[in-house]
Structures are given as structure tokens and as C-alpha cells.
Amino acid sequence: MALFRGVVDACDADPYLMRAAKWHGLRVERPCPVCKKISLVEIRYTFGDQLGQFSGRIKSIDELTEMESEFGEFRVYVVEVCRDCSWNHLSASFILGDGITRKAPRKQRTLESDDWVKR
């Protein structure tokens, strides 16, 4: 039987999510529902087959506007994160795109794919 332990269970943001909130989050002008501080940020993650290797990336509102005409369909997840108490919540999920089916872009070399550690 699982038990809810109050704030401990509610404020369980992963360290990677907290880091993303710090560097990529867009400030929201309403208080955190747990700690009541004005430290909420929103992060927008994109996922979709047509995004290829770029699926799962964080995007700004401007980037989403551009992507809407470049890809047929992809899903956006909006996550709210409190930078003070680590509360996090999936606040919205929606689909964007122009409806034209496309192949995923060709795989491009990135720092993640380069084996730059080995010499």
C-alpha cells in the first residue's frame, strides 16, 4: 500500500528538472501552491517522431512558433516547477504542427553524439 507523505512526495523534482528550471524556465507570476513563494517557472518539452533526435528537448515559445510550420505534428508538455521547494506538475499537454507528415530530419552530429572524451 502506497502512502502519501505530504510535502515530501509533492516536492520531488528530479535534479535535472531543477537544473532545467534554473536555466530554461519562464517565470510565472503566481505563487507555488505548496510553499506560497513566487518562484514558479514553466518549461516546455517537445516530443514527436517527426522531430527525430531533437525529440525531448526544451523549447521557448518563439521556437515552438517556428517549429509549428516546420513539422507536421509534435506534442508539447508544459511543466511547472517551483525553484524553492522543488514542487513540479504537468500543467498542460497539447499538439502543434501543420498536419503535413514529414520524415524526421537527418541525424546531425552534436556534442552528445561526438566521442570527444576519448582521445
ChimeraX attribute file (.defattr): number of C-alpha atoms within 10 A of each C-alpha:
attribute: neighborCount
match mode: 1-to-1
recipient: residues
	/A:1	3
	/A:2	4
	/A:3	6
	/A:4	9
	/A:5	8
	/A:6	9
	/A:7	13
	/A:8	11
	/A:9	11
	/A:10	15
	/A:11	18
	/A:12	14
	/A:13	18
	/A:14	12
	/A:15	10
	/A:16	9
	/A:17	18
	/A:18	20
	/A:19	13
	/A:20	15
	/A:21	22
	/A:22	16
	/A:23	9
	/A:24	17
	/A:25	23
	/A:26	17
	/A:27	17
	/A:28	15
	/A:29	10
	/A:30	12
	/A:31	13
	/A:32	22
	/A:33	11
	/A:34	14
	/A:35	15
	/A:36	13
	/A:37	14
	/A:38	16
	/A:39	17
	/A:40	25
	/A:41	21
	/A:42	23
	/A:43	24
	/A:44	23
	/A:45	18
	/A:46	21
	/A:47	19
	/A:48	18
	/A:49	17
	/A:50	18
	/A:51	22
	/A:52	15
	/A:53	17
	/A:54	16
	/A:55	16
	/A:56	16
	/A:57	12
	/A:58	19
	/A:59	17
	/A:60	14
	/A:61	11
	/A:62	8
	/A:63	10
	/A:64	18
	/A:65	13
	/A:66	11
	/A:67	18
	/A:68	16
	/A:69	14
	/A:70	15
	/A:71	22
	/A:72	20
	/A:73	22
	/A:74	20
	/A:75	17
	/A:76	22
	/A:77	19
	/A:78	17
	/A:79	19
	/A:80	24
	/A:81	30
	/A:82	28
	/A:83	21
	/A:84	15
	/A:85	20
	/A:86	23
	/A:87	23
	/A:88	22
	/A:89	14
	/A:90	13
	/A:91	11
	/A:92	11
	/A:93	13
	/A:94	10
	/A:95	14
	/A:96	17
	/A:97	18
	/A:98	13
	/A:99	12
	/A:100	10
	/A:101	11
	/A:102	13
	/A:103	11
	/A:104	15
	/A:105	13
	/A:106	9
	/A:107	10
	/A:108	9
	/A:109	9
	/A:110	9
	/A:111	7
	/A:112	7
	/A:113	9
	/A:114	9
	/A:115	9
	/A:116	8
	/A:117	5
	/A:118	5
	/A:119	4
